[in-house]
Amino acid sequence: MLALILFLILIAILFGAGAALHALWWIAVIALVIWLIGFAFRPGGGRWYYW
């Protein structure tokens, strides 16, 4: 019984980590697209960001 509970906890942790990593990949892709658009359409050849 203890082994089953530990197995289910492990599955829940791995599922949560997988979902979080999947979400982070999508956020990274969206940030890359925004950066590329800003890089392509920067004003006057200068930097498009101010930090």
C-alpha positions in Angstrom: 0.0 0.0 0.0 2.8 2.4 0.8 4.5 1.6 -2.5 1.3 2.5 -4.3 1.0 5.8 -2.5 4.7 6.6 -3.2 4.2 5.7 -6.9 1.1 7.9 -7.2 3.0 10.8 -5.6 5.9 10.3 -8.0 3.5 10.3 -11.0 1.8 13.5 -9.7 5.2 15.3 -9.3 6.4 14.2 -12.7 3.1 15.2 -14.4 3.2 18.6 -12.7 6.9 19.2 -13.7 6.1 18.1 -17.3 3.1 20.5 -17.5 5.2 23.4 -16.1 8.1 22.7 -18.5 5.6 22.6 -21.4 4.2 26.0 -20.4 7.7 27.4 -20.0 8.6 26.3 -23.5 5.6 28.1 -24.9 6.5 31.2 -23.0 10.0 31.0 -24.3 8.8 30.7 -27.9 6.5 33.6 -27.5 9.3 35.8 -26.0 11.6 34.8 -28.9 9.0 35.8 -31.5 8.4 39.1 -29.8 12.2 39.7 -29.6 12.6 38.8 -33.3 9.8 41.2 -34.3 11.4 44.0 -32.2 14.8 43.2 -33.7 13.4 43.3 -37.3 11.4 46.6 -36.8 13.7 48.6 -34.6 13.4 52.3 -34.9 16.2 54.1 -36.8 18.7 51.2 -36.5 19.0 51.7 -32.8 17.9 49.5 -29.9 14.2 48.9 -29.6 14.5 48.2 -25.9 15.6 50.7 -23.2 17.2 48.6 -20.5 
